[in-house]
Amino acid sequence: MNHYETIKNLFAQTLAERPGSYIVEELFSRFPSIAELMSATEQELMQIKGIGKAKAKQILAALELAKKLNAPAEAPYIIRSPRDVAKLMIPEMRYLQVEHFVVLFLNTKNGVIAKETISIGSLSASVVHPREVFKAAIKRSSASIIAVHNHPSGNPIPSSEDIQITKRLVESGNIIGIDVLDHIIIGDGQFYSLKEHGFM
């Protein structure tokens, strides 16, 4: 089945119509190429008999899905060193006004499969609980994780609390079987790797 036929069937399912029904056929008659169909507007769709505002919105949603299905999958960002983490995270974390604790979830080749903000606010053992970190890691079938948080002061040197949290995460990871590869602290254009400095 070619891509055009796949989209046609997707629309039939979205509209709860048979692939050969009037609405589906008229839709593909008005927009005979994928490029034309992908650029259809709500107003243009509503000119087809049987397509009202609600159905037009359904079609536009299906178009968005079709675009995503056709988009080539991006290769995961590979982490080879703390600098790779810094390069990924400094742009979005260096100017934050409060501390954000983010976890990067990695596959077996150290590719980032997802990232999630676990907590926002002052870092403390009660706020960053290993349970929340590893629940998210297990959900994503992560092979390993990297913890990242920012210091709004701009100074990335770890506090005793940072070191304590890191140790708790490493211990929990050892029990669960998900490696904690590093804990990176982001400052203003600087970073600090607790792994590189012997804290884990």
VOGU-3710 file (C-alpha; in Angstrom, 3 decimals, decimal comma):
1> mnhyetiknl> 0,000/0,000/0,000  1,484/3,390/-0,987  1,589/6,459/1,241  -1,381/8,071/-0,540  -3,564/5,000/0,063  -2,430/4,886/3,691  -3,561/8,489/4,185  -6,842/7,726/2,424  -7,558/4,867/4,827  -6,534/7,036/7,779
11> faqtlaerpg> -9,123/9,633/6,746  -11,782/6,972/6,271  -11,159/5,767/9,843  -11,074/9,319/11,213  -14,371/10,194/9,565  -15,938/6,800/10,321  -16,561/6,403/6,586  -15,787/3,620/4,100  -12,657/4,284/1,986  -14,867/4,599/-1,134
21> syiveelfsr> -17,543/6,838/0,410  -18,599/10,168/-1,114  -16,816/12,354/1,445  -13,527/10,465/1,198  -13,623/10,365/-2,611  -14,600/14,035/-2,859  -11,806/14,949/-0,462  -9,218/13,227/-2,638  -10,801/14,591/-5,804  -10,503/18,184/-4,559
31> fpsiaelmsa> -6,951/17,596/-3,325  -5,433/15,113/-5,810  -1,855/15,272/-4,489  -0,432/14,753/-1,010  1,080/18,262/-1,080  -2,317/19,851/-1,825  -4,061/17,738/0,803  -1,452/18,570/3,469  -1,970/22,298/2,892  -5,798/22,190/2,940
41> teqelmqikg> -7,491/24,754/5,192  -10,547/24,361/7,409  -12,530/26,668/5,095  -11,634/24,613/2,003  -12,629/21,381/3,722  -15,994/22,808/4,791  -16,862/23,470/1,135  -17,260/19,704/0,680  -20,817/18,499/1,226  -21,117/16,620/4,525
51> igkakakqil> -18,085/18,262/6,143  -18,970/20,717/8,885  -16,685/22,549/11,310  -16,264/19,558/13,665  -15,457/17,139/10,847  -13,049/19,647/9,248  -11,160/19,844/12,553  -11,015/16,022/12,643  -9,522/15,987/9,155  -6,911/18,624/10,054
61> aalelakkln> -5,962/16,572/13,120  -5,606/13,482/10,914  -3,422/15,522/8,528  -1,109/16,425/11,410  -0,893/12,745/12,354  -0,121/11,806/8,743  2,698/14,389/8,673  4,208/12,876/11,800  3,885/9,324/10,491  5,668/10,353/7,318
71> apaeapyiir> 8,449/12,290/9,069  11,771/10,458/9,336  12,586/9,478/12,906  15,317/11,601/14,433  18,371/9,740/15,619  18,728/10,026/19,397  21,235/12,558/20,724  24,237/10,505/21,885  25,932/11,259/25,216  29,654/10,479/25,171
81> sprdvaklmi> 30,838/12,873/27,868  29,591/15,427/30,423  30,258/18,095/27,786  27,600/16,487/25,548  25,087/16,825/28,385  26,096/20,448/28,927  25,765/21,218/25,228  22,249/19,800/25,242  21,044/21,360/28,505  22,849/24,701/29,016
91> pemrylqveh> 20,751/26,582/26,417  17,491/25,730/28,184  18,687/25,813/31,809  21,279/28,560/32,207  18,779/31,417/32,696  16,176/29,629/34,843  15,387/31,584/38,007  14,648/28,549/40,193  16,230/25,111/40,359  14,894/22,519/37,925
101> fvvlflntkn> 15,821/18,866/38,362  15,726/17,124/34,988  16,442/13,498/34,131  17,748/12,327/30,764  16,639/8,784/29,899  19,129/6,844/27,772  19,038/3,689/25,682  21,734/0,999/25,633  23,849/3,112/23,232  23,665/6,222/25,445
111> gviaketisi> 21,160/7,881/23,119  18,685/10,239/24,796  15,223/8,737/24,369  13,456/11,309/26,568  13,915/13,935/29,241  11,614/14,934/32,047  11,547/17,646/34,705  11,107/15,788/37,998  10,942/18,789/40,318  11,051/22,585/40,341
121> gslsasvvhp> 12,144/24,674/43,324  14,811/24,375/45,993  16,522/21,019/45,775  16,084/18,759/48,780  16,004/15,038/49,455  12,254/15,249/50,040  11,629/16,980/46,694  13,821/14,757/44,507  12,795/11,254/45,483  14,404/8,236/43,760
131> revfkaaikr> 10,928/6,715/43,466  9,802/9,439/41,023  13,055/9,329/39,069  13,083/5,561/38,551  9,344/5,272/38,008  9,815/7,536/34,976  12,934/5,591/33,891  11,163/2,216/34,075  8,175/3,597/32,141  10,523/4,513/29,289
141> ssasiiavhn> 12,509/1,240/29,447  15,691/3,240/30,071  19,036/1,465/30,221  20,560/4,336/32,188  19,871/7,909/33,296  21,709/11,181/33,802  20,494/13,693/36,379  20,804/17,388/35,524  19,911/20,448/37,544  20,717/24,140/37,439
151> hpsgnpipss> 22,040/26,619/39,973  20,328/29,981/39,391  23,328/31,680/41,049  25,378/30,689/38,010  27,919/28,811/40,154  27,769/25,076/39,349  29,741/23,853/42,402  27,628/21,180/44,178  26,149/21,662/47,640  26,203/18,914/50,262
161> ediqitkrlv> 22,522/18,361/49,389  23,439/17,806/45,727  26,024/15,198/46,718  23,586/13,471/49,074  20,857/13,267/46,418  23,360/11,869/43,911  24,407/9,104/46,297  20,785/8,166/46,968  20,060/7,968/43,234  23,142/5,827/42,564
171> esgniigidv> 22,228/3,420/45,400  18,636/3,140/44,165  19,794/2,634/40,585  22,105/-0,206/41,662  19,167/-1,971/43,329  16,790/-1,458/40,395  19,356/-2,181/37,691  19,348/1,218/35,965  22,728/2,959/35,969  23,034/6,583/37,031
181> ldhiiigdgq> 25,831/7,679/34,695  26,310/11,196/36,019  24,780/14,178/37,769  25,509/17,412/35,933  25,016/20,836/37,500  24,442/23,704/35,072  25,556/27,238/35,886  25,695/30,315/33,688  27,510/28,833/30,698  29,409/26,424/32,972
191> fyslkehgfm> 28,819/22,882/34,167  30,049/20,526/36,867  30,103/16,724/36,567  29,849/14,918/39,896  31,128/11,769/38,158  34,275/13,504/36,886  34,965/14,912/40,351  34,687/11,548/42,103  31,371/11,986/43,893  29,855/8,856/42,341
//
